[in-house]
Amino acid sequence: MAKQKLSPQGLKAKRERDLAYANSPFRRELRADSQKKRREAIKAGKNIDGKDYDHNTGKFVSAKYNRGGTQKGGVDGTKAESRKSRKK
C-alpha cells in the first residue's frame, strides 16, 4: 500500500486523530486484555512468537491475519469494530 501524501498540517492532524483513537477507553481495554492474555500464554509455555491475540476469534493468530478479515459478519477492520462497540 502506498504511503499517504499529506500536507504537513494534514499529517499532524492525522497523528492527533490516530493517537486519540488508540487511547480511547475501548482500545485501552482491548490492549490491556491482549497484554494479559500474552503474559498468561507465555507463563503456560505456549509459543506465540509473531502472533497477536485476536479478540474476535478468542485465540492467538498471525499478526497478518489479525489486521483484518476476522470480523463476524464479514466486516473488516478496526473502524467497523469501533462502530460495533458504540452500539453496545
Summary of the structure (lengths in Angstrom):
residues: 88
radius of gyration: 15.5
end to end distance: 32.8
largest distance: 47.7
contacts: 166
relative contact order: 0.08
helix: 56%
strand: 9%
